[in-house]
């Protein structure tokens, strides 16, 4: 089926008008989540989708990309944005403001309950850690034993490495002289 220039332009114009709904959907997502990354993702996804759609439309209309198909699609999208898009945009803005207000109150209430429950849990956990730390400190203090004499010879009979010592019964023993500091 062969399409003329005017036919291709008008078909692309109508497709551009219809593709305006995709633009409106992404524009409402951008307004709902007003963040730079979301805006960037919506813009890039729209242009990728529009490019793919125009390419597919051009292949359907004549197996090659025509400038007037691209211009017709752009004109249809522009016409949508300037007419129906303005009307729907105003309605969507009101709906999004209402949704943000409702969800804001709901999430604030949920956040308050969550904050209280997490606060109680964190307080209990921190108290447990404090008790455990105190236990370890007491254990460390009781593990230190004082010398009863000023000087005493200490033998390490469990050590198998020769560092400095004598051979007593086939085992290596390290002899050390320990002095108490004044």
Secondary structure as UniProt FT lines:
FT   HELIX           5..32
FT   HELIX           36..62
FT   HELIX           67..82
FT   HELIX           84..142
FT   STRAND          151..156
FT   TURN            157..158
FT   STRAND          165..168
FT   TURN            169..170
FT   STRAND          171..179
//
